[in-house]
């Protein structure tokens, strides 16, 4: 089980790094569709600034998932889970405001995407859980 958990942790970390890089490059426009209006209204950043900042965070979290020493992996996993929780309103906003991005061009597809977030949260926590015994 330890090898499977390690593979899951590295895969999630790699996916986060790739997603973060795409925030900064090829998918910036698509990621803007997920920025809730309230985030822009309340914060100091515009939509693009939020996308860029979240991309940097994803790269850092992904790198930490891959490279963190065993002793702090549970903390990194909880931090990644908190991040996935924090960005969930963006997925809801994309669905509620009928914003097309990432091939999510119907309400059904956008709604279905909402169920991926709990999977990511569980994945982050499970893959960084300390060994038992």
C-alpha positions, 0 to 999 in steps of 0.5 A, a space after each residue: 500500500 505504501 508504494 501505491 500511496 507514493 505513486 498517488 502522491 507523486 501523480 497528484 503533485 505532477 498534475 498540480 505542477 502541470 495545471 499550475 504551469 497551464 495557469 501561467 501559459 496556455 490555459 489562462 483564458 479558460 481558468 478565468 472562467 472559474 474565478 468567481 465575481 466576488 473574489 475579484 470584487 473583494 480582493 486586490 487582484 483582477 481575474 488574470 491576477 487570481 489565475 496567475 497567483 493560483 497557478 504559482 500556488 499549484 506549482 508550489 503545492 505540486 512540488 511539495 507533494 513530490 519533494 516534501 520529506 516524509 515527516 511533513 507530507 501530512 501537512 502538505 496533504 492537508 494544505 493541498 486539500 484546503 487549497 482544493 476546498 478553497 477553489 471549489 467556489 470557482 467550479 460552482 461559479 463556472 456552473 452557475 454562470 454557464 461559463 464554457 471552459 476546458 470543454 465544459 460547454 454544457 450545464 451537465 458537464 459543468 455540474 459533473 465537474 463539481 464532483 471531482 473536487 471531493 475526489 481531489 481532496 480525498 486523494 491529497 489526504 490519502 496519499 500523504 497519510 502517514 504509515 500505520 504501525 
